[in-house]
Amino acid sequence: MTTATHHPSAPSPAQKPPLRVRAIRRTWRGLPPRQYDVRCERDLVVPAADGSPLLTDHYFPRAVGDFPTLLVRSPYGRGIPWAPMFGLLFAEQGFHVVLQSARGTGGSGGEYALWQHEAADGRAAVAWLREQPWFTGALGTIGPSALGYAQWALATDPPPELRAMVVQVGLHDIHGFFYPSGPFALENALVSAVGRLHYGRGALAMVRAALRLQRRLPRIARTLPLGEAYVPGLGGRVPFLDEALSRPDPDDAHWRGADAGAAAAHSAVPTSLITGWYDVCLDQTLEQYDRLSRAGCDTALLVGPWTHNSAMQQGWPEVFAESLAWLRAHLCDDPSGLREARARVHVSGRQEWRDLPDWPPAATGRRWYLTGDGLLSDRSPGAAPPLSFRYDPADPTPSVGGPLLSRTAGPRDNAALEARDDVLTFTTPPLTEPAEVLGTVTVDLRVGTDTGHADVFVRLCDVDERGRSVNVCDGIRRLGPATAAAGPAEVTVEMSPTAHSFAAGHRIRLQVSGGAHPRFARNTGTGEPPATATRLVPTEITVHHPSALVLPRANP
């Protein structure tokens, strides 16, 4: 550990990091030893693009020498967990770390907006950095979730100093978060709103707000109209949630500028992407990776067995190591920690990490046909009778696990769900040898409805010898009036990508249902807008043959 005299051109060592920050640092295991003592300056005032005062904390090594800078812009305050996770840990490893609260959050001035100020205020922060005597011109960005969005916003017009990005479980498309595949992502939208409204107000305020939503979520989810029902659960109206509910169309002028993903299509900034198979931002992260790869940008991908939250908790040792290696390589000219493979993914079932030259690997789709007796077969059932189920929005099919922001996220036993009358299941016989799936799973359905207003939710599960059915990946698609026409409509439902190995003796199962509530707002069966719908109409959904589950099997 270096404890040299402070460099005269660097800021004075105003104080040690707060005691709580240092206490949390001591609880982490599996991290590299610190290289430097750390000091910090807190509550610095940095002007936003419109001059609003943005409160900013600066963590730095107490040592002689020049160090690169990491910019972390957050709507969730500058305290726990960002102060220990980024401020302290990365300063210990030889970085200046600048933590800044976005407009209208964490004590910063101005009015909070979901995305409208991110790009301009990010550039204003870099302009401030240029005036600091300790800034060397080597800049990186890092952060998860909305902190990842702040990075993509800055990258839409990147400053010349920006040399590296580390986007952890991050999103680039705000509309896509609320409407990931058609239906409104109700539970995740509400939980996210609690975080944005209360995270920077202290732990007690955050806990109280989270408990209030937890108590009231069942009532919110079953009350119409949704635009009024959510208000008691969040303690008042939330303008950005009102806008999201009332403007489902991504082409609505309201969403102009909300998608910063175009930055990846022409980016030259080396970017490390980190996500989990049950992360709510998995699909957006893989889209970022695809765009960066097509642009010829230096990029790397890490996908672990994590949810959105557990990636930054249980997965933190792996996430930190990946992030630190990337930043050292591109800001410190030290590539020694980089792996050779562009992609590293965790293969569930085998519970092993695998290095790949790219994602997704080249694969061939294997078709498993849905049969009338509930089997998945490698042979088409021909002209078998169709199967139907009744989706009743007054008793909606519940959600179990999957990519959620709540504690119920991740892999869960689906046995109780699959016993419902409104869930069709199709299952293979026990496998005689392992079956590995790497890539995007799809279901080609021939489907009809009696109302023309319905959703179809599909889920891939791994059923073990004891009959425990655990969700691997899933997807949902909104069906339109064409499905009520004379003949069945042909639709393809994509599930989120996965890397999973079904063991010999296990069975592959497909679920088909009409929703996953309250993860997604229920389809009312009327076609009314989600914010103002007041009527509930049950829908008969019919699956015709041939329909098939398509599993990507990696080419040898």
Residue pairs with C-beta under 8 A, 6 or more apart in sequence:
1 33
1 34
1 35
1 36
1 37
2 35
2 36
2 37
2 61
2 63
3 36
3 37
3 62
3 63
4 62
4 63
4 64
5 64
6 12
6 13
6 39
6 62
6 63
6 64
7 63
7 64
7 65
7 134
9 133
9 134
10 60
10 133
10 134
11 41
11 58
11 60
11 132
11 133
11 134
13 39
13 62
14 39
14 40
14 41
14 42
15 39
15 40
15 41
15 42
16 22
16 38
16 39
16 40
17 38
17 39
17 40
17 59
17 83
17 84
17 87
17 88
18 83
20 79
20 80
21 79
21 80
21 83
21 84
21 87
21 88
22 84
22 88
24 80
24 81
24 84
25 84
25 88
25 89
28 84
28 89
28 316
28 317
29 317
30 317
31 89
31 317
31 320
32 93
32 321
32 324
34 92
34 93
35 61
35 92
35 93
35 94
36 61
36 62
36 63
36 91
36 92
36 93
36 94
37 61
37 62
37 63
38 59
38 60
38 61
38 62
38 87
38 88
38 91
38 92
39 59
39 60
39 62
40 57
40 58
40 59
40 60
40 87
40 91
41 57
41 58
42 57
42 58
43 55
43 56
43 57
43 107
44 55
44 56
44 57
44 58
45 53
45 54
45 55
45 56
46 53
46 54
46 55
46 56
46 100
46 124
46 125
46 128
47 53
47 54
47 124
47 128
48 54
48 103
48 108
48 109
48 110
48 117
48 120
48 121
48 124
49 117
49 120
49 121
49 123
49 124
50 110
50 117
50 120
52 103
52 108
52 109
52 110
53 108
53 109
53 110
54 100
54 101
54 102
54 103
54 108
54 109
54 110
54 121
54 125
55 78
55 100
55 101
55 106
55 107
55 108
56 78
56 98
56 99
56 100
56 101
56 125
57 78
57 83
57 87
57 98
57 99
57 100
58 96
58 97
58 98
58 99
59 83
59 86
59 87
59 88
59 90
59 91
59 96
59 97
59 99
60 67
60 91
60 96
60 97
60 134
61 67
61 91
61 92
61 94
61 95
61 96
63 94
66 134
66 136
67 94
67 95
67 96
67 134
67 136
68 94
68 95
68 96
68 136
68 138
68 139
68 140
68 163
68 327
68 331
68 332
69 95
69 96
69 97
69 98
69 129
69 134
69 135
69 136
69 138
69 139
69 140
70 86
70 90
70 95
70 96
70 97
70 98
70 139
70 140
70 141
70 142
70 327
71 98
71 100
71 122
71 125
71 126
71 129
71 139
71 140
71 141
71 154
72 82
72 86
72 87
72 97
72 98
72 99
72 100
72 141
72 142
72 143
72 147
73 100
73 102
73 118
73 121
73 122
73 125
73 141
73 143
73 147
73 150
73 154
74 82
74 99
74 100
74 101
74 102
74 105
74 106
74 143
74 146
74 147
74 150
74 200
75 101
75 102
75 105
75 106
75 112
75 146
75 196
75 199
75 200
76 82
76 105
76 106
76 146
76 147
76 195
76 196
76 199
76 200
77 101
77 105
77 106
77 199
77 200
77 201
78 87
78 99
78 100
78 101
78 106
78 200
79 200
79 202
80 203
81 312
82 99
82 143
82 147
83 99
85 312
85 316
86 97
86 99
86 142
86 143
87 97
87 99
89 320
90 97
90 142
90 324
90 327
91 97
93 324
93 328
94 332
95 140
95 327
95 331
96 134
96 135
98 125
98 129
100 108
100 125
101 107
101 108
101 200
102 108
102 112
102 117
102 118
102 121
102 150
103 109
103 110
103 111
103 112
103 113
103 117
103 121
104 110
104 111
104 112
104 113
105 112
105 196
105 200
106 200
107 200
110 117
112 196
113 240
114 174
114 196
114 240
114 258
115 149
115 153
115 174
115 257
115 258
115 260
116 257
118 149
118 150
118 153
118 154
118 260
119 153
119 154
119 156
119 157
119 260
122 150
122 153
122 154
123 154
123 157
123 159
126 139
126 154
126 159
126 161
126 162
129 135
129 139
129 161
130 161
137 161
138 161
138 163
138 331
139 159
139 161
139 162
139 163
139 331
140 162
140 163
140 164
140 165
140 166
140 327
140 330
140 331
141 150
141 151
141 154
141 162
141 164
141 165
141 166
142 151
142 165
142 166
142 168
142 323
142 327
143 150
143 151
143 166
143 167
143 168
143 170
144 167
144 168
144 169
144 170
144 311
144 312
145 168
145 169
145 170
145 171
145 281
145 308
146 171
146 196
147 168
147 170
148 167
148 168
148 169
148 170
148 171
148 172
148 281
149 170
149 171
149 172
149 174
149 260
151 165
151 167
151 170
152 167
152 170
152 172
152 260
152 261
152 263
152 264
152 288
153 260
153 263
154 162
155 162
155 165
155 260
155 263
155 264
155 267
155 269
156 260
156 262
156 263
158 263
158 267
158 269
162 269
163 269
163 270
163 330
163 331
164 269
164 270
164 271
164 272
164 326
164 327
164 329
164 330
164 331
165 269
165 270
165 271
165 272
166 271
166 272
166 274
166 322
166 323
166 326
166 327
167 271
167 272
167 273
167 274
167 285
167 288
168 274
168 275
168 311
168 312
168 319
168 323
169 274
169 275
169 276
169 279
169 280
169 281
169 285
169 306
169 308
169 311
169 312
170 273
170 281
170 284
170 285
170 288
171 177
171 281
171 284
172 259
172 260
172 261
172 263
172 264
172 284
172 287
172 288
173 258
173 259
173 260
173 261
173 284
174 255
174 258
174 259
175 244
175 250
175 255
175 258
175 259
176 250
176 259
176 284
177 185
177 188
177 189
177 192
177 280
177 281
177 284
178 184
178 185
178 189
178 244
179 185
179 248
179 250
180 280
180 283
181 475
181 476
181 477
181 478
181 494
182 455
182 476
182 477
182 478
183 455
183 476
183 478
183 515
183 520
183 521
183 523
184 226
184 244
184 245
184 248
184 520
184 521
184 530
185 280
185 519
185 520
185 521
186 221
186 226
186 517
186 518
186 519
186 520
186 521
187 217
187 221
187 399
187 404
187 405
187 406
187 518
187 519
188 280
188 404
188 405
188 519
189 241
189 244
190 213
190 217
190 220
190 230
190 233
190 234
190 241
191 210
191 213
191 404
191 405
191 406
192 405
193 234
193 238
193 240
193 241
194 206
194 209
194 210
194 213
194 234
195 206
195 405
196 240
197 209
197 234
197 238
198 205
198 206
198 208
198 209
198 210
199 206
209 234
209 235
212 233
212 234
212 235
213 233
213 234
216 232
216 233
217 233
217 518
218 518
219 229
219 232
219 233
220 226
220 229
220 230
220 232
220 233
220 518
221 229
221 517
221 518
221 521
221 522
223 229
224 524
224 533
224 534
224 535
224 536
225 531
225 532
225 533
225 534
226 245
226 521
226 530
226 531
226 533
227 242
227 245
227 246
227 531
227 532
230 238
230 241
231 237
234 241
242 531
243 254
245 530
245 531
246 529
246 531
246 532
247 254
247 255
248 529
248 530
250 259
261 284
261 287
261 288
261 291
264 271
264 287
264 288
264 291
264 292
264 295
264 297
265 291
265 294
265 295
266 295
267 291
267 292
267 295
267 297
268 295
268 297
269 297
270 297
270 298
270 299
270 326
270 329
270 330
271 288
271 292
271 297
271 298
271 299
271 300
272 299
272 300
272 302
272 322
272 323
272 326
273 285
273 288
273 289
273 292
273 299
273 300
273 301
273 302
274 285
274 301
274 302
274 303
274 304
274 311
274 319
274 322
274 323
275 281
275 282
275 285
275 286
275 301
275 302
275 303
275 304
275 306
275 311
276 282
276 303
276 304
276 305
276 306
276 307
276 308
276 310
276 311
276 315
277 303
277 304
277 305
277 306
277 346
277 348
277 473
277 496
277 498
277 499
278 305
278 306
278 307
278 308
278 401
278 402
278 403
278 404
278 409
278 410
278 411
279 285
279 306
279 307
279 308
279 311
279 403
280 308
280 403
280 404
280 405
281 308
282 303
282 403
282 496
282 497
283 496
283 497
285 301
286 301
286 359
286 497
289 299
289 301
289 343
289 359
292 299
293 299
293 342
293 358
298 330
299 342
300 322
300 326
300 338
300 339
300 342
300 343
301 342
301 343
301 344
301 345
301 359
302 318
302 319
302 322
302 343
302 344
302 345
303 343
303 344
303 345
303 346
303 359
303 499
304 311
304 315
304 318
304 319
304 346
305 315
305 346
305 348
305 351
306 314
306 315
307 403
307 404
307 409
307 410
308 403
308 404
308 405
308 409
309 405
309 409
310 409
310 410
311 319
312 319
321 337
324 337
325 337
325 338
325 339
326 338
328 334
328 335
328 336
328 337
329 335
329 337
329 338
339 355
340 355
341 355
341 356
341 357
342 356
342 357
342 358
342 359
343 355
343 356
343 357
343 358
343 359
344 353
344 354
344 355
344 356
345 353
345 354
345 356
345 359
345 438
345 499
346 352
346 353
346 354
346 499
347 353
347 354
347 436
347 438
347 499
347 500
347 501
348 411
348 472
348 498
348 499
348 500
348 501
349 434
349 436
349 462
349 500
349 501
349 502
349 503
350 501
354 499
360 438
360 439
360 440
360 497
360 552
361 438
361 439
361 554
361 555
362 554
362 555
363 438
363 439
363 552
363 553
363 554
363 555
364 552
364 553
364 555
365 442
365 550
365 551
365 552
365 553
366 378
366 550
366 551
366 552
366 553
367 378
367 548
367 549
367 550
368 376
368 377
368 378
368 426
368 428
368 508
368 510
368 548
368 549
368 550
368 551
369 376
369 377
369 378
369 379
369 380
369 381
369 545
369 546
369 547
369 548
369 549
370 376
370 381
370 387
370 426
370 510
370 512
370 543
370 545
370 546
370 547
370 548
370 549
371 377
371 381
371 384
371 426
371 545
372 381
372 384
372 385
372 387
372 545
374 424
374 425
374 426
374 427
375 426
375 427
375 428
375 429
376 426
376 427
376 428
376 508
376 509
376 510
376 549
377 428
380 545
380 546
380 548
381 545
381 546
382 545
382 546
383 545
384 545
386 488
386 542
386 543
386 544
386 545
387 424
387 542
387 543
388 540
388 541
388 542
388 543
389 421
389 422
389 423
389 424
389 513
389 514
389 540
389 541
390 421
390 422
390 538
390 539
390 540
390 541
391 397
391 422
391 454
391 513
391 514
391 515
391 523
391 525
391 538
391 539
391 540
391 541
392 422
392 536
392 538
393 515
393 522
393 523
393 524
393 525
393 536
393 537
393 538
394 536
394 538
396 514
396 515
396 517
396 522
397 417
397 420
397 422
397 423
397 457
397 513
397 514
397 515
397 516
397 517
398 417
398 516
398 517
399 516
399 517
399 518
399 519
399 520
400 408
400 412
400 413
400 414
400 416
400 417
400 471
400 516
401 408
401 409
401 410
401 411
401 412
401 414
401 471
402 409
402 410
402 412
402 459
402 471
402 474
402 516
402 519
403 409
403 496
404 410
404 519
411 470
411 471
411 472
412 470
412 471
413 468
413 469
413 470
414 459
414 461
414 469
414 470
414 471
414 511
415 467
415 468
415 469
417 423
417 511
418 425
418 469
418 509
418 511
420 513
422 513
422 514
423 511
423 512
423 513
424 511
424 512
424 513
424 543
425 509
425 510
425 511
425 512
426 509
426 510
426 512
426 549
427 463
427 507
427 508
427 509
427 510
428 507
428 508
428 509
429 507
430 465
430 504
430 505
430 506
430 507
431 502
431 503
431 504
431 505
431 506
431 507
431 508
432 504
433 504
434 501
434 502
434 503
434 504
435 501
435 502
435 508
435 551
435 553
436 500
436 501
436 502
436 553
436 554
437 460
437 472
437 498
437 499
437 500
437 501
437 502
437 551
437 552
437 553
438 498
438 499
438 552
438 553
438 554
439 497
439 498
439 552
439 554
440 494
440 495
440 496
440 497
440 552
441 460
441 472
441 473
441 475
441 494
441 495
441 497
441 498
441 549
441 550
441 551
441 552
442 492
442 493
442 494
442 495
442 549
442 550
443 458
443 475
443 492
443 493
443 495
443 510
443 512
443 547
443 548
443 549
443 550
444 490
444 491
444 492
444 547
444 548
444 550
445 456
445 458
445 490
445 491
445 492
445 493
445 512
445 543
445 547
446 488
446 489
446 490
446 543
446 544
446 545
446 546
446 547
447 456
447 479
447 483
447 488
447 489
447 491
447 541
447 542
447 543
447 544
447 547
448 483
448 484
448 485
448 487
448 488
448 489
448 541
448 542
448 544
449 479
449 483
449 484
449 539
449 540
449 541
449 542
450 484
450 539
450 540
451 484
451 525
451 526
451 537
451 539
451 540
452 479
452 480
452 481
452 482
452 483
452 484
452 527
453 479
453 480
453 481
453 523
453 524
453 525
453 526
453 527
453 537
453 539
454 478
454 479
454 483
454 514
454 523
454 525
454 539
454 541
455 476
455 477
455 478
455 479
455 514
455 515
455 520
455 523
456 476
456 477
456 479
456 491
456 493
456 512
456 513
456 514
456 541
457 474
457 475
457 476
457 511
457 512
457 513
457 514
457 515
457 516
457 520
458 474
458 475
458 476
458 493
458 495
458 510
458 511
458 512
459 471
459 472
459 473
459 474
459 475
459 495
459 510
459 511
459 513
460 471
460 472
460 473
460 474
460 495
460 498
460 508
460 509
460 510
460 549
460 551
461 469
461 470
461 471
461 472
461 508
461 509
461 510
461 511
462 469
462 470
462 472
462 500
462 502
462 506
462 507
462 508
462 509
463 469
463 470
463 506
463 507
463 508
463 509
464 470
464 503
464 505
464 506
465 505
465 506
469 509
472 498
472 500
473 495
473 496
473 497
473 498
473 500
474 495
474 496
474 511
474 516
475 493
475 494
475 495
475 496
476 493
476 515
476 516
476 520
477 491
477 493
477 494
478 523
479 489
479 491
481 527
482 489
483 489
483 491
488 542
488 544
502 508
508 549
508 551
510 549
512 543
514 523
514 539
514 541
515 522
515 523
521 530
523 539
524 533
524 535
524 536
524 537
525 536
525 537
525 538
525 539
526 533
526 535
526 536
526 537
528 534
528 535
